[in-house]
Amino acid sequence: MRLLCLQLKRIGDAILTAPALAALREAHPQAHLTLVLHGPAGGLAPAMAAADEVRVYAPGRPNIALWSRILTSGWAACYDFTGSDRSAVMARLSRAGRVFGYRKFAEKRRWRADGYTDLCDASVRDLHTVDFHLALTGRPLPADTGFKPPHGETAVVPGLPAVPFGVVHPGTARAEKYWPARRWAEVISRLPLPVVLTGSRDREEQAHLAAIRAALGPAAPPVLDLSGSLTLMQLAGVISRARLVLSVDSAAMHLAAMARRPQVALFGPTNPFHWRPRHPDARVLLASGQPSETLGPRHVAAPMDALSTAAVLAAIDDHLVRQPLPTAGGSAGR
């Protein structure tokens, strides 16, 4: 049996599809599962543990091999996690025995709806993104996240500290989610761990990182700056070994959540109800001051600079008190 899964959204959405793929794998252990990802998200392929095969749609290219694969493979079922025009075309052309899609997206255009045999009524507004993707499969949340941090050559990053270290990932795809550079610098200066700074090659993000480095000043503790130099799999590998991960709402936050690393995630304009890490070692801070226990579909958006340095430092301190750093002798201490 062949299953086709379409996830043509951004990197964060692709990461949060991994549990749904793991649920399909649990339900169909003998199936051959093909996953289609979009552009840069294709770098996640080695970590998508439930997929037997990952194909990448390359924007601006003919993608002849991919279209041929979709047309000729005799799929038993197709799951469209995307809900776009492009994914709807892929779903229709798959000619799968059953084609699953979301009613909300399919009914935006009549021709889309005609291509699906099964429409899911799940509401993206009322669910965490992981649960929204799971709803399409009709399966419960699996124990395994379905996302495996890389090992071997893809995870090799020279120079990582041999002692417990913290990852600071200030960047994101949207500038309104940036926390002020001087506040990041203060947190980095006061973090009782060696710091690894990560980020993408994006021009705006690099400018933000440069402002953080400038704010650190010459008296700041040494920082291993790996920003702009890591592949997605190397970033996932670094995060999976971190003692603590500090970030805004970003792909790095989702990578830390999938690896279930201790983390502090900062939110302002976006709603953590839909995107937050949900494992026990995650702490979510809202610029609005809203308690994370009261999260829901209605979100009070606030600018990131409304979130104080003191609140972030207190959350870090709380993490390190609850999970003390190991001493040289191996006992817990701080």
Secondary structure, DSSP 8 states (H G I E B T S, - for coil): -EEEEEE-S-HHHHHTTHHHHHHHHHH-TT-EEEEEEEGGGGGGGGGBTT-SEEEEE-TTS--HHHHHHHHHS--SEEEESS-SHHHHHHHHHHT-SEEEEEHHHHTTSHHHHTT-SEEE---GGGS-HHHHHHHHHT----SS-SB----GGGG--TT--SS--EEEE---SSGGG---HHHHHHHHHH-SS-EEE---S-HHHHHHHHHHHHHH-TTS--EEE-TTS--HHHHHHHHHT-SEEEEESSHHHHHHHHHT--EEEEESSS-HHHH---STTEEEEETT---GGG--SS-----GGGS-HHHHHHHHHHHHHHS--B-TTSSB--
